[in-house]
Amino acid sequence: MPPPDFDDYPLDKYYGREKKLTLLGSWGCYWGECSFCNVRRLEGVRYKPRKPEQIVHDMTVIKEKYKPDIVRLADNAISFSTMVKIASFL
């Protein structure tokens, strides 16, 4: 899967002082049992994590291409071991 493509977004018209872009670390949830959660209904219960190496690569591509002030990692259920691996690459 390639890095996210923000080419068609009017990034110069985002509100606020900082340009922030979001990157997903996974899709779905590995618990998949919470009755109150929308993730289960919207994304399904199948958890699809991305490799830490790919997440860091995509962060780097986004940073170099779009020059955001912040790249936000959005994830509903990222594991501790994945976060440690991501941090080791940075």
PyMOL Python script that loads the backbone (N, CA, C, O; Angstrom):
from pymol import cmd

cmd.read_pdbstr("""\
ATOM      1  N   MET A   1       0.845  -1.177   0.000  1.00  0.00           N
ATOM      2  CA  MET A   1       0.000   0.000   0.000  1.00  0.00           C
ATOM      3  C   MET A   1       0.894   1.246   0.000  1.00  0.00           C
ATOM      4  O   MET A   1       1.802   1.354   0.824  1.00  0.00           O
ATOM      5  N   PRO A   2       0.646   2.169  -0.903  1.00  0.00           N
ATOM      6  CA  PRO A   2       1.467   3.380  -0.966  1.00  0.00           C
ATOM      7  C   PRO A   2       1.130   4.360   0.164  1.00  0.00           C
ATOM      8  O   PRO A   2       0.096   4.225   0.818  1.00  0.00           O
ATOM      9  N   PRO A   3       2.002   5.340   0.389  1.00  0.00           N
ATOM     10  CA  PRO A   3       1.703   6.369   1.396  1.00  0.00           C
ATOM     11  C   PRO A   3       0.426   7.128   1.015  1.00  0.00           C
ATOM     12  O   PRO A   3       0.063   7.166  -0.160  1.00  0.00           O
ATOM     13  N   PRO A   4      -0.251   7.726   1.986  1.00  0.00           N
ATOM     14  CA  PRO A   4      -1.452   8.506   1.683  1.00  0.00           C
ATOM     15  C   PRO A   4      -1.159   9.627   0.691  1.00  0.00           C
ATOM     16  O   PRO A   4      -0.068  10.198   0.684  1.00  0.00           O
ATOM     17  N   ASP A   5      -2.132   9.927  -0.129  1.00  0.00           N
ATOM     18  CA  ASP A   5      -1.995  10.962  -1.152  1.00  0.00           C
ATOM     19  C   ASP A   5      -2.894  12.134  -0.781  1.00  0.00           C
ATOM     20  O   ASP A   5      -4.119  12.017  -0.819  1.00  0.00           O
ATOM     21  N   PHE A   6      -2.295  13.251  -0.427  1.00  0.00           N
ATOM     22  CA  PHE A   6      -3.034  14.450  -0.056  1.00  0.00           C
ATOM     23  C   PHE A   6      -2.981  15.501  -1.165  1.00  0.00           C
ATOM     24  O   PHE A   6      -3.275  16.670  -0.917  1.00  0.00           O
ATOM     25  N   ASP A   7      -2.614  15.105  -2.369  1.00  0.00           N
ATOM     26  CA  ASP A   7      -2.440  16.054  -3.478  1.00  0.00           C
ATOM     27  C   ASP A   7      -3.693  16.874  -3.780  1.00  0.00           C
ATOM     28  O   ASP A   7      -3.580  18.047  -4.138  1.00  0.00           O
ATOM     29  N   ASP A   8      -4.862  16.298  -3.649  1.00  0.00           N
ATOM     30  CA  ASP A   8      -6.102  16.998  -3.994  1.00  0.00           C
ATOM     31  C   ASP A   8      -6.708  17.802  -2.839  1.00  0.00           C
ATOM     32  O   ASP A   8      -7.747  18.442  -3.003  1.00  0.00           O
ATOM     33  N   TYR A   9      -6.063  17.767  -1.683  1.00  0.00           N
ATOM     34  CA  TYR A   9      -6.568  18.511  -0.533  1.00  0.00           C
ATOM     35  C   TYR A   9      -6.020  19.934  -0.554  1.00  0.00           C
ATOM     36  O   TYR A   9      -4.844  20.134  -0.857  1.00  0.00           O
ATOM     37  N   PRO A  10      -6.845  20.919  -0.240  1.00  0.00           N
ATOM     38  CA  PRO A  10      -6.363  22.311  -0.188  1.00  0.00           C
ATOM     39  C   PRO A  10      -5.643  22.577   1.138  1.00  0.00           C
ATOM     40  O   PRO A  10      -6.179  23.243   2.024  1.00  0.00           O
ATOM     41  N   LEU A  11      -4.449  22.056   1.256  1.00  0.00           N
ATOM     42  CA  LEU A  11      -3.723  22.124   2.525  1.00  0.00           C
ATOM     43  C   LEU A  11      -3.457  23.548   2.989  1.00  0.00           C
ATOM     44  O   LEU A  11      -3.307  23.787   4.187  1.00  0.00           O
ATOM     45  N   ASP A  12      -3.398  24.484   2.071  1.00  0.00           N
ATOM     46  CA  ASP A  12      -3.177  25.880   2.446  1.00  0.00           C
ATOM     47  C   ASP A  12      -4.429  26.519   3.045  1.00  0.00           C
ATOM     48  O   ASP A  12      -4.364  27.635   3.561  1.00  0.00           O
ATOM     49  N   LYS A  13      -5.563  25.825   2.984  1.00  0.00           N
ATOM     50  CA  LYS A  13      -6.816  26.372   3.510  1.00  0.00           C
ATOM     51  C   LYS A  13      -7.263  25.688   4.800  1.00  0.00           C
ATOM     52  O   LYS A  13      -8.370  25.933   5.278  1.00  0.00           O
ATOM     53  N   TYR A  14      -6.412  24.836   5.365  1.00  0.00           N
ATOM     54  CA  TYR A  14      -6.756  24.205   6.637  1.00  0.00           C
ATOM     55  C   TYR A  14      -6.827  25.271   7.713  1.00  0.00           C
ATOM     56  O   TYR A  14      -6.049  26.225   7.711  1.00  0.00           O
ATOM     57  N   TYR A  15      -7.768  25.098   8.632  1.00  0.00           N
ATOM     58  CA  TYR A  15      -7.887  26.062   9.717  1.00  0.00           C
ATOM     59  C   TYR A  15      -6.778  25.840  10.743  1.00  0.00           C
ATOM     60  O   TYR A  15      -6.179  24.766  10.808  1.00  0.00           O
ATOM     61  N   GLY A  16      -6.521  26.857  11.528  1.00  0.00           N
ATOM     62  CA  GLY A  16      -5.496  26.764  12.567  1.00  0.00           C
ATOM     63  C   GLY A  16      -4.137  27.204  12.055  1.00  0.00           C
ATOM     64  O   GLY A  16      -3.945  27.443  10.863  1.00  0.00           O
ATOM     65  N   ARG A  17      -3.215  27.303  12.973  1.00  0.00           N
ATOM     66  CA  ARG A  17      -1.872  27.770  12.637  1.00  0.00           C
ATOM     67  C   ARG A  17      -0.974  26.661  12.117  1.00  0.00           C
ATOM     68  O   ARG A  17      -0.020  26.918  11.383  1.00  0.00           O
ATOM     69  N   GLU A  18      -1.278  25.440  12.493  1.00  0.00           N
ATOM     70  CA  GLU A  18      -0.410  24.327  12.122  1.00  0.00           C
ATOM     71  C   GLU A  18      -1.073  23.453  11.064  1.00  0.00           C
ATOM     72  O   GLU A  18      -2.275  23.194  11.115  1.00  0.00           O
ATOM     73  N   LYS A  19      -0.277  23.009  10.115  1.00  0.00           N
ATOM     74  CA  LYS A  19      -0.771  22.077   9.114  1.00  0.00           C
ATOM     75  C   LYS A  19      -0.563  20.665   9.672  1.00  0.00           C
ATOM     76  O   LYS A  19       0.571  20.254   9.919  1.00  0.00           O
ATOM     77  N   LYS A  20      -1.668  19.921   9.870  1.00  0.00           N
ATOM     78  CA  LYS A  20      -1.612  18.591  10.455  1.00  0.00           C
ATOM     79  C   LYS A  20      -2.148  17.581   9.448  1.00  0.00           C
ATOM     80  O   LYS A  20      -3.201  17.791   8.846  1.00  0.00           O
ATOM     81  N   LEU A  21      -1.424  16.493   9.272  1.00  0.00           N
ATOM     82  CA  LEU A  21      -1.882  15.407   8.418  1.00  0.00           C
ATOM     83  C   LEU A  21      -1.936  14.128   9.244  1.00  0.00           C
ATOM     84  O   LEU A  21      -1.144  13.942  10.167  1.00  0.00           O
ATOM     85  N   THR A  22      -2.868  13.255   8.909  1.00  0.00           N
ATOM     86  CA  THR A  22      -3.098  12.050   9.689  1.00  0.00           C
ATOM     87  C   THR A  22      -2.720  10.809   8.897  1.00  0.00           C
ATOM     88  O   THR A  22      -2.963  10.726   7.693  1.00  0.00           O
ATOM     89  N   LEU A  23      -2.131   9.862   9.579  1.00  0.00           N
ATOM     90  CA  LEU A  23      -1.719   8.593   9.000  1.00  0.00           C
ATOM     91  C   LEU A  23      -2.318   7.471   9.845  1.00  0.00           C
ATOM     92  O   LEU A  23      -2.222   7.501  11.072  1.00  0.00           O
ATOM     93  N   LEU A  24      -2.931   6.488   9.200  1.00  0.00           N
ATOM     94  CA  LEU A  24      -3.491   5.346   9.918  1.00  0.00           C
ATOM     95  C   LEU A  24      -2.423   4.289  10.158  1.00  0.00           C
ATOM     96  O   LEU A  24      -1.624   3.986   9.273  1.00  0.00           O
ATOM     97  N   GLY A  25      -2.419   3.730  11.367  1.00  0.00           N
ATOM     98  CA  GLY A  25      -1.486   2.663  11.698  1.00  0.00           C
ATOM     99  C   GLY A  25      -2.084   1.285  11.531  1.00  0.00           C
ATOM    100  O   GLY A  25      -1.356   0.299  11.420  1.00  0.00           O
ATOM    101  N   SER A  26      -3.414   1.206  11.511  1.00  0.00           N
ATOM    102  CA  SER A  26      -4.098  -0.072  11.330  1.00  0.00           C
ATOM    103  C   SER A  26      -5.545   0.197  10.938  1.00  0.00           C
ATOM    104  O   SER A  26      -6.002   1.340  10.893  1.00  0.00           O
ATOM    105  N   TRP A  27      -6.234  -0.873  10.663  1.00  0.00           N
ATOM    106  CA  TRP A  27      -7.650  -0.805  10.314  1.00  0.00           C
ATOM    107  C   TRP A  27      -8.370  -1.832  11.153  1.00  0.00           C
ATOM    108  O   TRP A  27      -7.894  -2.956  11.306  1.00  0.00           O
ATOM    109  N   GLY A  28      -9.515  -1.459  11.701  1.00  0.00           N
ATOM    110  CA  GLY A  28     -10.272  -2.398  12.522  1.00  0.00           C
ATOM    111  C   GLY A  28      -9.763  -2.419  13.952  1.00  0.00           C
ATOM    112  O   GLY A  28      -9.058  -1.510  14.390  1.00  0.00           O
ATOM    113  N   CYS A  29     -10.131  -3.464  14.670  1.00  0.00           N
ATOM    114  CA  CYS A  29      -9.763  -3.587  16.074  1.00  0.00           C
ATOM    115  C   CYS A  29      -9.544  -5.060  16.400  1.00  0.00           C
ATOM    116  O   CYS A  29     -10.324  -5.915  15.982  1.00  0.00           O
ATOM    117  N   TYR A  30      -8.475  -5.356  17.152  1.00  0.00           N
ATOM    118  CA  TYR A  30      -8.204  -6.746  17.456  1.00  0.00           C
ATOM    119  C   TYR A  30      -9.065  -7.303  18.580  1.00  0.00           C
ATOM    120  O   TYR A  30      -9.103  -8.518  18.773  1.00  0.00           O
ATOM    121  N   TRP A  31      -9.764  -6.439  19.335  1.00  0.00           N
ATOM    122  CA  TRP A  31     -10.686  -6.955  20.338  1.00  0.00           C
ATOM    123  C   TRP A  31     -11.999  -7.327  19.665  1.00  0.00           C
ATOM    124  O   TRP A  31     -12.446  -8.472  19.741  1.00  0.00           O
ATOM    125  N   GLY A  32     -12.613  -6.345  19.003  1.00  0.00           N
ATOM    126  CA  GLY A  32     -13.842  -6.595  18.263  1.00  0.00           C
ATOM    127  C   GLY A  32     -15.025  -7.071  19.082  1.00  0.00           C
ATOM    128  O   GLY A  32     -15.920  -7.731  18.555  1.00  0.00           O
ATOM    129  N   GLU A  33     -15.039  -6.741  20.380  1.00  0.00           N
ATOM    130  CA  GLU A  33     -16.121  -7.233  21.234  1.00  0.00           C
ATOM    131  C   GLU A  33     -16.882  -6.137  21.966  1.00  0.00           C
ATOM    132  O   GLU A  33     -17.855  -6.435  22.659  1.00  0.00           O
ATOM    133  N   CYS A  34     -16.480  -4.905  21.838  1.00  0.00           N
ATOM    134  CA  CYS A  34     -17.116  -3.819  22.590  1.00  0.00           C
ATOM    135  C   CYS A  34     -18.435  -3.426  21.922  1.00  0.00           C
ATOM    136  O   CYS A  34     -18.446  -3.004  20.765  1.00  0.00           O
ATOM    137  N   SER A  35     -19.526  -3.562  22.638  1.00  0.00           N
ATOM    138  CA  SER A  35     -20.844  -3.290  22.066  1.00  0.00           C
ATOM    139  C   SER A  35     -21.063  -1.806  21.782  1.00  0.00           C
ATOM    140  O   SER A  35     -21.908  -1.468  20.954  1.00  0.00           O
ATOM    141  N   PHE A  36     -20.329  -0.913  22.441  1.00  0.00           N
ATOM    142  CA  PHE A  36     -20.519   0.521  22.270  1.00  0.00           C
ATOM    143  C   PHE A  36     -19.706   1.111  21.118  1.00  0.00           C
ATOM    144  O   PHE A  36     -19.877   2.284  20.786  1.00  0.00           O
ATOM    145  N   CYS A  37     -18.836   0.327  20.509  1.00  0.00           N
ATOM    146  CA  CYS A  37     -17.849   0.854  19.577  1.00  0.00           C
ATOM    147  C   CYS A  37     -18.357   0.940  18.134  1.00  0.00           C
ATOM    148  O   CYS A  37     -18.982   0.007  17.630  1.00  0.00           O
ATOM    149  N   ASN A  38     -18.078   2.075  17.477  1.00  0.00           N
ATOM    150  CA  ASN A  38     -18.440   2.250  16.069  1.00  0.00           C
ATOM    151  C   ASN A  38     -17.458   1.587  15.122  1.00  0.00           C
ATOM    152  O   ASN A  38     -17.818   1.269  13.988  1.00  0.00           O
ATOM    153  N   VAL A  39     -16.229   1.373  15.560  1.00  0.00           N
ATOM    154  CA  VAL A  39     -15.204   0.784  14.693  1.00  0.00           C
ATOM    155  C   VAL A  39     -15.674  -0.564  14.168  1.00  0.00           C
ATOM    156  O   VAL A  39     -15.501  -0.881  12.991  1.00  0.00           O
ATOM    157  N   ARG A  40     -16.249  -1.325  15.026  1.00  0.00           N
ATOM    158  CA  ARG A  40     -16.735  -2.659  14.656  1.00  0.00           C
ATOM    159  C   ARG A  40     -17.771  -2.587  13.537  1.00  0.00           C
ATOM    160  O   ARG A  40     -17.732  -3.385  12.600  1.00  0.00           O
ATOM    161  N   ARG A  41     -18.679  -1.650  13.630  1.00  0.00           N
ATOM    162  CA  ARG A  41     -19.731  -1.515  12.606  1.00  0.00           C
ATOM    163  C   ARG A  41     -19.194  -0.904  11.317  1.00  0.00           C
ATOM    164  O   ARG A  41     -19.607  -1.301  10.227  1.00  0.00           O
ATOM    165  N   LEU A  42     -18.278   0.059  11.429  1.00  0.00           N
ATOM    166  CA  LEU A  42     -17.771   0.753  10.253  1.00  0.00           C
ATOM    167  C   LEU A  42     -16.668  -0.006   9.530  1.00  0.00           C
ATOM    168  O   LEU A  42     -16.647  -0.058   8.301  1.00  0.00           O
ATOM    169  N   GLU A  43     -15.769  -0.583  10.280  1.00  0.00           N
ATOM    170  CA  GLU A  43     -14.594  -1.207   9.689  1.00  0.00           C
ATOM    171  C   GLU A  43     -14.620  -2.725   9.750  1.00  0.00           C
ATOM    172  O   GLU A  43     -13.826  -3.382   9.076  1.00  0.00           O
ATOM    173  N   GLY A  44     -15.515  -3.291  10.543  1.00  0.00           N
ATOM    174  CA  GLY A  44     -15.510  -4.732  10.734  1.00  0.00           C
ATOM    175  C   GLY A  44     -14.566  -5.124  11.847  1.00  0.00           C
ATOM    176  O   GLY A  44     -13.791  -4.301  12.334  1.00  0.00           O
ATOM    177  N   VAL A  45     -14.631  -6.369  12.247  1.00  0.00           N
ATOM    178  CA  VAL A  45     -13.821  -6.810  13.384  1.00  0.00           C
ATOM    179  C   VAL A  45     -12.437  -7.289  12.966  1.00  0.00           C
ATOM    180  O   VAL A  45     -11.575  -7.491  13.822  1.00  0.00           O
ATOM    181  N   ARG A  46     -12.212  -7.471  11.696  1.00  0.00           N
ATOM    182  CA  ARG A  46     -10.903  -7.950  11.251  1.00  0.00           C
ATOM    183  C   ARG A  46      -9.847  -6.857  11.449  1.00  0.00           C
ATOM    184  O   ARG A  46      -9.965  -5.761  10.900  1.00  0.00           O
ATOM    185  N   TYR A  47      -8.842  -7.161  12.216  1.00  0.00           N
ATOM    186  CA  TYR A  47      -7.773  -6.223  12.516  1.00  0.00           C
ATOM    187  C   TYR A  47      -6.682  -6.353  11.472  1.00  0.00           C
ATOM    188  O   TYR A  47      -6.184  -7.451  11.224  1.00  0.00           O
ATOM    189  N   LYS A  48      -6.308  -5.242  10.861  1.00  0.00           N
ATOM    190  CA  LYS A  48      -5.280  -5.238   9.823  1.00  0.00           C
ATOM    191  C   LYS A  48      -4.204  -4.221  10.187  1.00  0.00           C
ATOM    192  O   LYS A  48      -4.289  -3.058   9.793  1.00  0.00           O
ATOM    193  N   PRO A  49      -3.198  -4.654  10.935  1.00  0.00           N
ATOM    194  CA  PRO A  49      -2.125  -3.722  11.299  1.00  0.00           C
ATOM    195  C   PRO A  49      -1.154  -3.509  10.146  1.00  0.00           C
ATOM    196  O   PRO A  49      -0.972  -4.384   9.300  1.00  0.00           O
ATOM    197  N   ARG A  50      -0.543  -2.347  10.126  1.00  0.00           N
ATOM    198  CA  ARG A  50       0.512  -2.061   9.151  1.00  0.00           C
ATOM    199  C   ARG A  50       1.843  -2.299   9.828  1.00  0.00           C
ATOM    200  O   ARG A  50       1.954  -2.159  11.046  1.00  0.00           O
ATOM    201  N   LYS A  51       2.843  -2.652   9.067  1.00  0.00           N
ATOM    202  CA  LYS A  51       4.165  -2.897   9.618  1.00  0.00           C
ATOM    203  C   LYS A  51       4.767  -1.580  10.099  1.00  0.00           C
ATOM    204  O   LYS A  51       4.601  -0.549   9.446  1.00  0.00           O
ATOM    205  N   PRO A  52       5.462  -1.605  11.233  1.00  0.00           N
ATOM    206  CA  PRO A  52       6.085  -0.381  11.750  1.00  0.00           C
ATOM    207  C   PRO A  52       7.003   0.290  10.731  1.00  0.00           C
ATOM    208  O   PRO A  52       7.051   1.517  10.647  1.00  0.00           O
ATOM    209  N   GLU A  53       7.729  -0.516   9.957  1.00  0.00           N
ATOM    210  CA  GLU A  53       8.628   0.036   8.944  1.00  0.00           C
ATOM    211  C   GLU A  53       7.855   0.846   7.901  1.00  0.00           C
ATOM    212  O   GLU A  53       8.314   1.896   7.454  1.00  0.00           O
ATOM    213  N   GLN A  54       6.682   0.347   7.523  1.00  0.00           N
ATOM    214  CA  GLN A  54       5.866   1.038   6.530  1.00  0.00           C
ATOM    215  C   GLN A  54       5.273   2.321   7.104  1.00  0.00           C
ATOM    216  O   GLN A  54       5.177   3.330   6.405  1.00  0.00           O
ATOM    217  N   ILE A  55       4.880   2.286   8.358  1.00  0.00           N
ATOM    218  CA  ILE A  55       4.339   3.479   9.010  1.00  0.00           C
ATOM    219  C   ILE A  55       5.399   4.588   9.036  1.00  0.00           C
ATOM    220  O   ILE A  55       5.110   5.737   8.701  1.00  0.00           O
ATOM    221  N   VAL A  56       6.616   4.237   9.434  1.00  0.00           N
ATOM    222  CA  VAL A  56       7.700   5.227   9.494  1.00  0.00           C
ATOM    223  C   VAL A  56       8.046   5.727   8.091  1.00  0.00           C
ATOM    224  O   VAL A  56       8.281   6.920   7.896  1.00  0.00           O
ATOM    225  N   HIS A  57       8.076   4.829   7.128  1.00  0.00           N
ATOM    226  CA  HIS A  57       8.336   5.230   5.738  1.00  0.00           C
ATOM    227  C   HIS A  57       7.286   6.236   5.270  1.00  0.00           C
ATOM    228  O   HIS A  57       7.624   7.271   4.694  1.00  0.00           O
ATOM    229  N   ASP A  58       6.016   5.930   5.517  1.00  0.00           N
ATOM    230  CA  ASP A  58       4.947   6.828   5.096  1.00  0.00           C
ATOM    231  C   ASP A  58       5.018   8.174   5.809  1.00  0.00           C
ATOM    232  O   ASP A  58       4.752   9.212   5.204  1.00  0.00           O
ATOM    233  N   MET A  59       5.376   8.161   7.092  1.00  0.00           N
ATOM    234  CA  MET A  59       5.551   9.429   7.825  1.00  0.00           C
ATOM    235  C   MET A  59       6.641  10.274   7.159  1.00  0.00           C
ATOM    236  O   MET A  59       6.488  11.486   7.001  1.00  0.00           O
ATOM    237  N   THR A  60       7.725   9.632   6.778  1.00  0.00           N
ATOM    238  CA  THR A  60       8.840  10.332   6.138  1.00  0.00           C
ATOM    239  C   THR A  60       8.426  10.907   4.788  1.00  0.00           C
ATOM    240  O   THR A  60       8.751  12.049   4.465  1.00  0.00           O
ATOM    241  N   VAL A  61       7.708  10.110   4.007  1.00  0.00           N
ATOM    242  CA  VAL A  61       7.244  10.580   2.691  1.00  0.00           C
ATOM    243  C   VAL A  61       6.306  11.765   2.850  1.00  0.00           C
ATOM    244  O   VAL A  61       6.445  12.765   2.145  1.00  0.00           O
ATOM    245  N   ILE A  62       5.352  11.663   3.771  1.00  0.00           N
ATOM    246  CA  ILE A  62       4.402  12.753   4.008  1.00  0.00           C
ATOM    247  C   ILE A  62       5.145  14.015   4.442  1.00  0.00           C
ATOM    248  O   ILE A  62       4.863  15.109   3.953  1.00  0.00           O
ATOM    249  N   LYS A  63       6.088  13.855   5.353  1.00  0.00           N
ATOM    250  CA  LYS A  63       6.849  15.004   5.861  1.00  0.00           C
ATOM    251  C   LYS A  63       7.623  15.697   4.744  1.00  0.00           C
ATOM    252  O   LYS A  63       7.628  16.925   4.658  1.00  0.00           O
ATOM    253  N   GLU A  64       8.273  14.917   3.894  1.00  0.00           N
ATOM    254  CA  GLU A  64       9.083  15.491   2.819  1.00  0.00           C
ATOM    255  C   GLU A  64       8.219  16.090   1.697  1.00  0.00           C
ATOM    256  O   GLU A  64       8.557  17.140   1.151  1.00  0.00           O
ATOM    257  N   LYS A  65       7.131  15.439   1.361  1.00  0.00           N
ATOM    258  CA  LYS A  65       6.312  15.878   0.227  1.00  0.00           C
ATOM    259  C   LYS A  65       5.400  17.055   0.557  1.00  0.00           C
ATOM    260  O   LYS A  65       5.286  17.992  -0.234  1.00  0.00           O
ATOM    261  N   TYR A  66       4.746  17.014   1.729  1.00  0.00           N
ATOM    262  CA  TYR A  66       3.728  18.010   2.050  1.00  0.00           C
ATOM    263  C   TYR A  66       4.187  19.030   3.095  1.00  0.00           C
ATOM    264  O   TYR A  66       3.527  20.051   3.285  1.00  0.00           O
ATOM    265  N   LYS A  67       5.293  18.773   3.766  1.00  0.00           N
ATOM    266  CA  LYS A  67       5.866  19.684   4.760  1.00  0.00           C
ATOM    267  C   LYS A  67       4.865  20.103   5.849  1.00  0.00           C
ATOM    268  O   LYS A  67       4.716  21.291   6.133  1.00  0.00           O
ATOM    269  N   PRO A  68       4.184  19.129   6.453  1.00  0.00           N
ATOM    270  CA  PRO A  68       3.257  19.495   7.529  1.00  0.00           C
ATOM    271  C   PRO A  68       4.012  19.852   8.806  1.00  0.00           C
ATOM    272  O   PRO A  68       5.172  19.477   8.980  1.00  0.00           O
ATOM    273  N   ASP A  69       3.350  20.569   9.681  1.00  0.00           N
ATOM    274  CA  ASP A  69       3.928  20.849  10.987  1.00  0.00           C
ATOM    275  C   ASP A  69       3.852  19.606  11.878  1.00  0.00           C
ATOM    276  O   ASP A  69       4.723  19.365  12.714  1.00  0.00           O
ATOM    277  N   ILE A  70       2.788  18.828  11.677  1.00  0.00           N
ATOM    278  CA  ILE A  70       2.548  17.640  12.502  1.00  0.00           C
ATOM    279  C   ILE A  70       2.044  16.507  11.614  1.00  0.00           C
ATOM    280  O   ILE A  70       1.178  16.713  10.764  1.00  0.00           O
ATOM    281  N   VAL A  71       2.595  15.305  11.819  1.00  0.00           N
ATOM    282  CA  VAL A  71       2.027  14.096  11.230  1.00  0.00           C
ATOM    283  C   VAL A  71       1.466  13.306  12.405  1.00  0.00           C
ATOM    284  O   VAL A  71       2.202  12.859  13.284  1.00  0.00           O
ATOM    285  N   ARG A  72       0.158  13.147  12.398  1.00  0.00           N
ATOM    286  CA  ARG A  72      -0.533  12.501  13.517  1.00  0.00           C
ATOM    287  C   ARG A  72      -0.781  11.033  13.172  1.00  0.00           C
ATOM    288  O   ARG A  72      -1.329  10.723  12.115  1.00  0.00           O
ATOM    289  N   LEU A  73      -0.377  10.136  14.066  1.00  0.00           N
ATOM    290  CA  LEU A  73      -0.642   8.718  13.894  1.00  0.00           C
ATOM    291  C   LEU A  73      -1.969   8.414  14.566  1.00  0.00           C
ATOM    292  O   LEU A  73      -2.106   8.548  15.782  1.00  0.00           O
ATOM    293  N   ALA A  74      -2.942   8.006  13.768  1.00  0.00           N
ATOM    294  CA  ALA A  74      -4.267   7.671  14.293  1.00  0.00           C
ATOM    295  C   ALA A  74      -4.411   6.159  14.287  1.00  0.00           C
ATOM    296  O   ALA A  74      -4.209   5.511  13.260  1.00  0.00           O
ATOM    297  N   ASP A  75      -4.754   5.611  15.417  1.00  0.00           N
ATOM    298  CA  ASP A  75      -4.897   4.169  15.512  1.00  0.00           C
ATOM    299  C   ASP A  75      -5.819   3.833  16.666  1.00  0.00           C
ATOM    300  O   ASP A  75      -5.657   4.356  17.769  1.00  0.00           O
ATOM    301  N   ASN A  76      -6.773   2.976  16.422  1.00  0.00           N
ATOM    302  CA  ASN A  76      -7.725   2.594  17.460  1.00  0.00           C
ATOM    303  C   ASN A  76      -7.167   1.570  18.442  1.00  0.00           C
ATOM    304  O   ASN A  76      -7.625   1.489  19.582  1.00  0.00           O
ATOM    305  N   ALA A  77      -6.194   0.799  18.013  1.00  0.00           N
ATOM    306  CA  ALA A  77      -5.721  -0.283  18.872  1.00  0.00           C
ATOM    307  C   ALA A  77      -4.281  -0.670  18.569  1.00  0.00           C
ATOM    308  O   ALA A  77      -3.990  -1.851  18.382  1.00  0.00           O
ATOM    309  N   ILE A  78      -3.390   0.286  18.517  1.00  0.00           N
ATOM    310  CA  ILE A  78      -1.995  -0.039  18.212  1.00  0.00           C
ATOM    311  C   ILE A  78      -1.366  -0.739  19.416  1.00  0.00           C
ATOM    312  O   ILE A  78      -1.621  -0.373  20.563  1.00  0.00           O
ATOM    313  N   SER A  79      -0.558  -1.728  19.143  1.00  0.00           N
ATOM    314  CA  SER A  79       0.057  -2.481  20.235  1.00  0.00           C
ATOM    315  C   SER A  79       1.290  -1.733  20.761  1.00  0.00           C
ATOM    316  O   SER A  79       1.898  -0.925  20.058  1.00  0.00           O
ATOM    317  N   PHE A  80       1.628  -2.022  21.991  1.00  0.00           N
ATOM    318  CA  PHE A  80       2.794  -1.408  22.610  1.00  0.00           C
ATOM    319  C   PHE A  80       4.058  -1.778  21.842  1.00  0.00           C
ATOM    320  O   PHE A  80       4.922  -0.929  21.619  1.00  0.00           O
ATOM    321  N   SER A  81       4.170  -3.043  21.436  1.00  0.00           N
ATOM    322  CA  SER A  81       5.376  -3.480  20.722  1.00  0.00           C
ATOM    323  C   SER A  81       5.525  -2.749  19.386  1.00  0.00           C
ATOM    324  O   SER A  81       6.645  -2.452  18.970  1.00  0.00           O
ATOM    325  N   THR A  82       4.421  -2.460  18.716  1.00  0.00           N
ATOM    326  CA  THR A  82       4.482  -1.696  17.470  1.00  0.00           C
ATOM    327  C   THR A  82       4.960  -0.283  17.724  1.00  0.00           C
ATOM    328  O   THR A  82       5.775   0.241  16.965  1.00  0.00           O
ATOM    329  N   MET A  83       4.465   0.344  18.781  1.00  0.00           N
ATOM    330  CA  MET A  83       4.914   1.705  19.120  1.00  0.00           C
ATOM    331  C   MET A  83       6.400   1.732  19.446  1.00  0.00           C
ATOM    332  O   MET A  83       7.101   2.668  19.061  1.00  0.00           O
ATOM    333  N   VAL A  84       6.886   0.718  20.152  1.00  0.00           N
ATOM    334  CA  VAL A  84       8.312   0.652  20.476  1.00  0.00           C
ATOM    335  C   VAL A  84       9.133   0.518  19.195  1.00  0.00           C
ATOM    336  O   VAL A  84      10.180   1.151  19.062  1.00  0.00           O
ATOM    337  N   LYS A  85       8.670  -0.293  18.260  1.00  0.00           N
ATOM    338  CA  LYS A  85       9.387  -0.462  16.994  1.00  0.00           C
ATOM    339  C   LYS A  85       9.385   0.840  16.192  1.00  0.00           C
ATOM    340  O   LYS A  85      10.405   1.214  15.613  1.00  0.00           O
ATOM    341  N   ILE A  86       8.253   1.524  16.159  1.00  0.00           N
ATOM    342  CA  ILE A  86       8.171   2.807  15.448  1.00  0.00           C
ATOM    343  C   ILE A  86       9.163   3.802  16.062  1.00  0.00           C
ATOM    344  O   ILE A  86       9.895   4.484  15.345  1.00  0.00           O
ATOM    345  N   ALA A  87       9.174   3.872  17.382  1.00  0.00           N
ATOM    346  CA  ALA A  87      10.078   4.801  18.063  1.00  0.00           C
ATOM    347  C   ALA A  87      11.543   4.465  17.796  1.00  0.00           C
ATOM    348  O   ALA A  87      12.387   5.360  17.741  1.00  0.00           O
ATOM    349  N   SER A  88      11.840   3.200  17.633  1.00  0.00           N
ATOM    350  CA  SER A  88      13.244   2.811  17.400  1.00  0.00           C
ATOM    351  C   SER A  88      13.738   3.259  16.020  1.00  0.00           C
ATOM    352  O   SER A  88      14.940   3.426  15.814  1.00  0.00           O
ATOM    353  N   PHE A  89      12.818   3.452  15.085  1.00  0.00           N
ATOM    354  CA  PHE A  89      13.187   3.914  13.740  1.00  0.00           C
ATOM    355  C   PHE A  89      13.368   5.423  13.681  1.00  0.00           C
ATOM    356  O   PHE A  89      14.059   5.924  12.794  1.00  0.00           O
ATOM    357  N   LEU A  90      12.763   6.155  14.608  1.00  0.00           N
ATOM    358  CA  LEU A  90      12.785   7.626  14.551  1.00  0.00           C
ATOM    359  C   LEU A  90      13.993   8.205  15.230  1.00  0.00           C
ATOM    360  O   LEU A  90      14.155   9.425  15.267  1.00  0.00           O
TER     361      LEU A  90
END
""", "prot")
cmd.dss("prot")
cmd.show_as("cartoon", "prot")
cmd.util.cbc("prot")
cmd.orient("prot")
